[in-house]
Amino acid sequence: MSRLIRQKIIKKFGTAVAVTSTFIDYALNYNSPGTIIAKYWDKHDAYPNNGRINL
């Protein structure tokens, strides 16, 4: 998936825009529903905002 997005970005903006796969992975993960649910759950679990989901 990230390879396809990287190709489209290079095609649109050219090779002058250096797009790393790390940036693309970060952007895709930031907007994923799973990440949003995990962050919400982490805010409201036994130890809030520790980066882990505690049951």
N, CA, C and O atoms as a CHARMM CRD file, in Angstrom:
* protein
*
  220
    1    1 MET  N      0.82500  -1.18500   0.00000 PROA 1      0.00000
    2    1 MET  CA     0.00000   0.00000   0.00000 PROA 1      0.00000
    3    1 MET  C      0.87400   1.25500   0.00000 PROA 1      0.00000
    4    1 MET  O      0.63000   2.18800  -0.76600 PROA 1      0.00000
    5    2 SER  N      1.88800   1.27400   0.85900 PROA 2      0.00000
    6    2 SER  CA     2.72400   2.46900   0.93600 PROA 2      0.00000
    7    2 SER  C      3.53200   2.66100  -0.34600 PROA 2      0.00000
    8    2 SER  O      3.83800   3.79100  -0.72600 PROA 2      0.00000
    9    3 ARG  N      3.87900   1.55300  -1.01300 PROA 3      0.00000
   10    3 ARG  CA     4.61200   1.66800  -2.27600 PROA 3      0.00000
   11    3 ARG  C      3.75200   2.35200  -3.32800 PROA 3      0.00000
   12    3 ARG  O      4.24700   3.18200  -4.09000 PROA 3      0.00000
   13    4 LEU  N      2.47400   2.01100  -3.37500 PROA 4      0.00000
   14    4 LEU  CA     1.54400   2.61900  -4.32500 PROA 4      0.00000
   15    4 LEU  C      1.37700   4.11200  -4.04700 PROA 4      0.00000
   16    4 LEU  O      1.37200   4.92400  -4.97300 PROA 4      0.00000
   17    5 ILE  N      1.24100   4.46500  -2.78600 PROA 5      0.00000
   18    5 ILE  CA     1.09800   5.87800  -2.42000 PROA 5      0.00000
   19    5 ILE  C      2.36700   6.64300  -2.76100 PROA 5      0.00000
   20    5 ILE  O      2.30500   7.76400  -3.26600 PROA 5      0.00000
   21    6 ARG  N      3.52300   6.03700  -2.48400 PROA 6      0.00000
   22    6 ARG  CA     4.79100   6.70100  -2.80300 PROA 6      0.00000
   23    6 ARG  C      4.92400   6.94600  -4.30700 PROA 6      0.00000
   24    6 ARG  O      5.38000   8.01300  -4.72000 PROA 6      0.00000
   25    7 GLN  N      4.53000   5.97100  -5.12800 PROA 7      0.00000
   26    7 GLN  CA     4.58500   6.13700  -6.58000 PROA 7      0.00000
   27    7 GLN  C      3.67700   7.27100  -7.03900 PROA 7      0.00000
   28    7 GLN  O      4.05000   8.05300  -7.91400 PROA 7      0.00000
   29    8 LYS  N      2.49000   7.36300  -6.45300 PROA 8      0.00000
   30    8 LYS  CA     1.55900   8.42700  -6.84500 PROA 8      0.00000
   31    8 LYS  C      2.08700   9.80000  -6.44400 PROA 8      0.00000
   32    8 LYS  O      1.92700  10.76600  -7.19000 PROA 8      0.00000
   33    9 ILE  N      2.71100   9.89400  -5.27700 PROA 9      0.00000
   34    9 ILE  CA     3.27400  11.17700  -4.84000 PROA 9      0.00000
   35    9 ILE  C      4.41600  11.58700  -5.74800 PROA 9      0.00000
   36    9 ILE  O      4.50600  12.75200  -6.13600 PROA 9      0.00000
   37   10 ILE  N      5.29100  10.65100  -6.09700 PROA 10     0.00000
   38   10 ILE  CA     6.42100  10.95200  -6.98600 PROA 10     0.00000
   39   10 ILE  C      5.91100  11.34600  -8.36600 PROA 10     0.00000
   40   10 ILE  O      6.45400  12.24900  -9.00100 PROA 10     0.00000
   41   11 LYS  N      4.87100  10.66900  -8.82500 PROA 11     0.00000
   42   11 LYS  CA     4.31500  10.99100 -10.14400 PROA 11     0.00000
   43   11 LYS  C      3.71300  12.39900 -10.14700 PROA 11     0.00000
   44   11 LYS  O      3.82600  13.12100 -11.13700 PROA 11     0.00000
   45   12 LYS  N      3.08000  12.78500  -9.04700 PROA 12     0.00000
   46   12 LYS  CA     2.43500  14.09100  -8.98800 PROA 12     0.00000
   47   12 LYS  C      3.43100  15.22800  -8.74700 PROA 12     0.00000
   48   12 LYS  O      3.34600  16.27100  -9.39600 PROA 12     0.00000
   49   13 PHE  N      4.36700  15.03600  -7.82600 PROA 13     0.00000
   50   13 PHE  CA     5.27400  16.11300  -7.44800 PROA 13     0.00000
   51   13 PHE  C      6.67800  15.96800  -8.00500 PROA 13     0.00000
   52   13 PHE  O      7.46900  16.90800  -7.92400 PROA 13     0.00000
   53   14 GLY  N      7.00200  14.83000  -8.56000 PROA 14     0.00000
   54   14 GLY  CA     8.33800  14.60700  -9.09900 PROA 14     0.00000
   55   14 GLY  C      9.27900  14.04500  -8.05000 PROA 14     0.00000
   56   14 GLY  O      8.92400  13.90900  -6.87900 PROA 14     0.00000
   57   15 THR  N     10.47900  13.72400  -8.49000 PROA 15     0.00000
   58   15 THR  CA    11.44000  13.10900  -7.58000 PROA 15     0.00000
   59   15 THR  C     12.08900  14.11800  -6.64400 PROA 15     0.00000
   60   15 THR  O     12.82000  13.72600  -5.73400 PROA 15     0.00000
   61   16 ALA  N     11.84000  15.39600  -6.84300 PROA 16     0.00000
   62   16 ALA  CA    12.40700  16.41600  -5.96400 PROA 16     0.00000
   63   16 ALA  C     11.85400  16.27900  -4.54200 PROA 16     0.00000
   64   16 ALA  O     12.51000  16.66300  -3.57400 PROA 16     0.00000
   65   17 VAL  N     10.64800  15.73100  -4.43000 PROA 17     0.00000
   66   17 VAL  CA    10.05100  15.51900  -3.12000 PROA 17     0.00000
   67   17 VAL  C     10.50700  14.16100  -2.60600 PROA 17     0.00000
   68   17 VAL  O     10.11100  13.11800  -3.12500 PROA 17     0.00000
   69   18 ALA  N     11.33300  14.19500  -1.59300 PROA 18     0.00000
   70   18 ALA  CA    11.84800  12.94800  -1.02200 PROA 18     0.00000
   71   18 ALA  C     10.82700  12.41900  -0.02200 PROA 18     0.00000
   72   18 ALA  O     10.64500  12.98500   1.05600 PROA 18     0.00000
   73   19 VAL  N     10.17300  11.34000  -0.38800 PROA 19     0.00000
   74   19 VAL  CA     9.15500  10.74800   0.46800 PROA 19     0.00000
   75   19 VAL  C      9.68800   9.41200   0.96200 PROA 19     0.00000
   76   19 VAL  O      9.93600   8.49800   0.17500 PROA 19     0.00000
   77   20 THR  N      9.85700   9.31200   2.24600 PROA 20     0.00000
   78   20 THR  CA    10.35200   8.06500   2.81500 PROA 20     0.00000
   79   20 THR  C      9.18300   7.17000   3.18100 PROA 20     0.00000
   80   20 THR  O      8.07800   7.64700   3.43800 PROA 20     0.00000
   81   21 SER  N      9.43100   5.89000   3.20100 PROA 21     0.00000
   82   21 SER  CA     8.37700   4.95300   3.56800 PROA 21     0.00000
   83   21 SER  C      8.00800   5.10800   5.04100 PROA 21     0.00000
   84   21 SER  O      6.88000   4.80000   5.42700 PROA 21     0.00000
   85   22 THR  N      8.93100   5.57400   5.85900 PROA 22     0.00000
   86   22 THR  CA     8.63100   5.80800   7.27500 PROA 22     0.00000
   87   22 THR  C      7.56100   6.87800   7.42400 PROA 22     0.00000
   88   22 THR  O      6.64000   6.73200   8.22700 PROA 22     0.00000
   89   23 PHE  N      7.68200   7.94700   6.65600 PROA 23     0.00000
   90   23 PHE  CA     6.68600   9.02000   6.70500 PROA 23     0.00000
   91   23 PHE  C      5.32800   8.51500   6.23300 PROA 23     0.00000
   92   23 PHE  O      4.30500   8.82400   6.84400 PROA 23     0.00000
   93   24 ILE  N      5.31200   7.74200   5.15100 PROA 24     0.00000
   94   24 ILE  CA     4.05000   7.21700   4.62200 PROA 24     0.00000
   95   24 ILE  C      3.40800   6.27000   5.62900 PROA 24     0.00000
   96   24 ILE  O      2.20100   6.34100   5.85900 PROA 24     0.00000
   97   25 ASP  N      4.20300   5.38100   6.23500 PROA 25     0.00000
   98   25 ASP  CA     3.67000   4.46900   7.23800 PROA 25     0.00000
   99   25 ASP  C      3.10800   5.23100   8.43400 PROA 25     0.00000
  100   25 ASP  O      2.05900   4.87000   8.96800 PROA 25     0.00000
  101   26 TYR  N      3.80700   6.28100   8.85200 PROA 26     0.00000
  102   26 TYR  CA     3.32600   7.09600   9.97400 PROA 26     0.00000
  103   26 TYR  C      1.99100   7.75100   9.62700 PROA 26     0.00000
  104   26 TYR  O      1.06600   7.75300  10.43900 PROA 26     0.00000
  105   27 ALA  N      1.89600   8.30200   8.43000 PROA 27     0.00000
  106   27 ALA  CA     0.65800   8.97400   8.01600 PROA 27     0.00000
  107   27 ALA  C     -0.49900   7.98600   7.90800 PROA 27     0.00000
  108   27 ALA  O     -1.61700   8.30000   8.31700 PROA 27     0.00000
  109   28 LEU  N     -0.24800   6.80900   7.36600 PROA 28     0.00000
  110   28 LEU  CA    -1.31100   5.81400   7.24300 PROA 28     0.00000
  111   28 LEU  C     -1.74200   5.29600   8.61400 PROA 28     0.00000
  112   28 LEU  O     -2.93500   5.10700   8.85400 PROA 28     0.00000
  113   29 ASN  N     -0.79500   5.06500   9.50700 PROA 29     0.00000
  114   29 ASN  CA    -1.13200   4.56600  10.83100 PROA 29     0.00000
  115   29 ASN  C     -1.81500   5.62800  11.67700 PROA 29     0.00000
  116   29 ASN  O     -2.66200   5.30500  12.50900 PROA 29     0.00000
  117   30 TYR  N     -1.46300   6.87900  11.47800 PROA 30     0.00000
  118   30 TYR  CA    -2.06000   7.96200  12.26000 PROA 30     0.00000
  119   30 TYR  C     -3.55600   8.07500  11.98200 PROA 30     0.00000
  120   30 TYR  O     -4.33300   8.41200  12.87600 PROA 30     0.00000
  121   31 ASN  N     -3.95400   7.79700  10.75700 PROA 31     0.00000
  122   31 ASN  CA    -5.35600   7.94600  10.37600 PROA 31     0.00000
  123   31 ASN  C     -6.13800   6.64200  10.39800 PROA 31     0.00000
  124   31 ASN  O     -7.30900   6.63200  10.01700 PROA 31     0.00000
  125   32 SER  N     -5.53400   5.54800  10.82900 PROA 32     0.00000
  126   32 SER  CA    -6.24800   4.27600  10.80600 PROA 32     0.00000
  127   32 SER  C     -7.24600   4.19600  11.96600 PROA 32     0.00000
  128   32 SER  O     -6.98600   4.72500  13.04600 PROA 32     0.00000
  129   33 PRO  N     -8.36500   3.54600  11.74500 PROA 33     0.00000
  130   33 PRO  CA    -9.36500   3.42600  12.82000 PROA 33     0.00000
  131   33 PRO  C     -8.82200   2.66600  14.03100 PROA 33     0.00000
  132   33 PRO  O     -9.17900   2.98300  15.16600 PROA 33     0.00000
  133   34 GLY  N     -7.96800   1.67400  13.80700 PROA 34     0.00000
  134   34 GLY  CA    -7.39900   0.91400  14.91600 PROA 34     0.00000
  135   34 GLY  C     -6.55400   1.78000  15.82800 PROA 34     0.00000
  136   34 GLY  O     -6.60600   1.63700  17.05000 PROA 34     0.00000
  137   35 THR  N     -5.77300   2.67800  15.24100 PROA 35     0.00000
  138   35 THR  CA    -4.94800   3.57900  16.04400 PROA 35     0.00000
  139   35 THR  C     -5.81400   4.53300  16.85600 PROA 35     0.00000
  140   35 THR  O     -5.51700   4.80700  18.01800 PROA 35     0.00000
  141   36 ILE  N     -6.87100   5.03200  16.25600 PROA 36     0.00000
  142   36 ILE  CA    -7.77200   5.95000  16.95500 PROA 36     0.00000
  143   36 ILE  C     -8.44900   5.24500  18.12600 PROA 36     0.00000
  144   36 ILE  O     -8.56500   5.81700  19.20900 PROA 36     0.00000
  145   37 ILE  N     -8.89500   4.00700  17.91700 PROA 37     0.00000
  146   37 ILE  CA    -9.53400   3.23800  18.98800 PROA 37     0.00000
  147   37 ILE  C     -8.54200   2.94600  20.10700 PROA 37     0.00000
  148   37 ILE  O     -8.87800   3.06900  21.28500 PROA 37     0.00000
  149   38 ALA  N     -7.32200   2.55900  19.74400 PROA 38     0.00000
  150   38 ALA  CA    -6.30500   2.24900  20.75000 PROA 38     0.00000
  151   38 ALA  C     -5.94700   3.48400  21.58400 PROA 38     0.00000
  152   38 ALA  O     -5.78300   3.38500  22.80000 PROA 38     0.00000
  153   39 LYS  N     -5.82600   4.63800  20.93500 PROA 39     0.00000
  154   39 LYS  CA    -5.51800   5.86300  21.68000 PROA 39     0.00000
  155   39 LYS  C     -6.66800   6.23400  22.61400 PROA 39     0.00000
  156   39 LYS  O     -6.43400   6.66300  23.74400 PROA 39     0.00000
  157   40 TYR  N     -7.90700   6.07200  22.15000 PROA 40     0.00000
  158   40 TYR  CA    -9.06500   6.37000  22.99400 PROA 40     0.00000
  159   40 TYR  C     -9.08300   5.44200  24.20000 PROA 40     0.00000
  160   40 TYR  O     -9.29000   5.88200  25.33100 PROA 40     0.00000
  161   41 TRP  N     -8.86100   4.13600  23.94800 PROA 41     0.00000
  162   41 TRP  CA    -8.87700   3.15200  25.02200 PROA 41     0.00000
  163   41 TRP  C     -7.76300   3.45900  26.02600 PROA 41     0.00000
  164   41 TRP  O     -7.96700   3.34200  27.23400 PROA 41     0.00000
  165   42 ASP  N     -6.59400   3.84900  25.53100 PROA 42     0.00000
  166   42 ASP  CA    -5.47200   4.15200  26.41400 PROA 42     0.00000
  167   42 ASP  C     -5.76400   5.36200  27.29400 PROA 42     0.00000
  168   42 ASP  O     -5.28300   5.42900  28.42500 PROA 42     0.00000
  169   43 LYS  N     -6.53600   6.30700  26.80100 PROA 43     0.00000
  170   43 LYS  CA    -6.88500   7.47800  27.62000 PROA 43     0.00000
  171   43 LYS  C     -7.81100   7.11600  28.77500 PROA 43     0.00000
  172   43 LYS  O     -7.84400   7.81500  29.78700 PROA 43     0.00000
  173   44 HSD  N     -8.57200   6.01500  28.62700 PROA 44     0.00000
  174   44 HSD  CA    -9.61100   5.70400  29.61000 PROA 44     0.00000
  175   44 HSD  C     -9.38600   4.38400  30.34500 PROA 44     0.00000
  176   44 HSD  O    -10.31800   3.87600  30.96900 PROA 44     0.00000
  177   45 ASP  N     -8.18900   3.81500  30.29400 PROA 45     0.00000
  178   45 ASP  CA    -7.97000   2.55100  30.99000 PROA 45     0.00000
  179   45 ASP  C     -7.42100   2.80100  32.39900 PROA 45     0.00000
  180   45 ASP  O     -7.41700   3.93900  32.86900 PROA 45     0.00000
  181   46 ALA  N     -6.96000   1.74700  33.06800 PROA 46     0.00000
  182   46 ALA  CA    -6.51100   1.84400  34.45900 PROA 46     0.00000
  183   46 ALA  C     -5.33800   2.79700  34.63900 PROA 46     0.00000
  184   46 ALA  O     -5.27700   3.51900  35.63300 PROA 46     0.00000
  185   47 TYR  N     -4.40700   2.80900  33.69100 PROA 47     0.00000
  186   47 TYR  CA    -3.24600   3.70700  33.73300 PROA 47     0.00000
  187   47 TYR  C     -3.28100   4.58100  32.48400 PROA 47     0.00000
  188   47 TYR  O     -2.69200   4.21300  31.46800 PROA 47     0.00000
  189   48 PRO  N     -3.95200   5.72500  32.53200 PROA 48     0.00000
  190   48 PRO  CA    -4.15800   6.54200  31.33300 PROA 48     0.00000
  191   48 PRO  C     -2.85800   7.06900  30.72100 PROA 48     0.00000
  192   48 PRO  O     -1.91000   7.42400  31.42100 PROA 48     0.00000
  193   49 ASN  N     -2.85600   7.10300  29.39600 PROA 49     0.00000
  194   49 ASN  CA    -1.78900   7.72200  28.59800 PROA 49     0.00000
  195   49 ASN  C     -0.39800   7.16000  28.87000 PROA 49     0.00000
  196   49 ASN  O      0.58100   7.90600  28.85500 PROA 49     0.00000
  197   50 ASN  N     -0.29700   5.84500  29.12000 PROA 50     0.00000
  198   50 ASN  CA     1.01800   5.26100  29.30900 PROA 50     0.00000
  199   50 ASN  C      1.51100   4.55100  28.03600 PROA 50     0.00000
  200   50 ASN  O      2.60200   3.98100  28.02900 PROA 50     0.00000
  201   51 GLY  N      0.72100   4.58400  26.97800 PROA 51     0.00000
  202   51 GLY  CA     1.13400   3.97100  25.71500 PROA 51     0.00000
  203   51 GLY  C      0.81700   2.49300  25.63000 PROA 51     0.00000
  204   51 GLY  O      1.18300   1.83600  24.65600 PROA 51     0.00000
  205   52 ARG  N      0.14900   1.96800  26.62700 PROA 52     0.00000
  206   52 ARG  CA    -0.23900   0.55400  26.63200 PROA 52     0.00000
  207   52 ARG  C     -1.71300   0.44400  26.96000 PROA 52     0.00000
  208   52 ARG  O     -2.28400   1.30700  27.62600 PROA 52     0.00000
  209   53 ILE  N     -2.31700  -0.62800  26.48300 PROA 53     0.00000
  210   53 ILE  CA    -3.71900  -0.86500  26.80200 PROA 53     0.00000
  211   53 ILE  C     -3.75700  -1.82300  27.98500 PROA 53     0.00000
  212   53 ILE  O     -3.34500  -2.97800  27.87600 PROA 53     0.00000
  213   54 ASN  N     -4.25500  -1.33100  29.11800 PROA 54     0.00000
  214   54 ASN  CA    -4.36400  -2.12500  30.34600 PROA 54     0.00000
  215   54 ASN  C     -5.80200  -2.54400  30.51700 PROA 54     0.00000
  216   54 ASN  O     -6.70800  -1.71500  30.43700 PROA 54     0.00000
  217   55 LEU  N     -6.02000  -3.83100  30.75300 PROA 55     0.00000
  218   55 LEU  CA    -7.37700  -4.33700  30.94300 PROA 55     0.00000
  219   55 LEU  C     -7.71700  -4.39000  32.41100 PROA 55     0.00000
  220   55 LEU  O     -8.82200  -4.79100  32.77500 PROA 55     0.00000
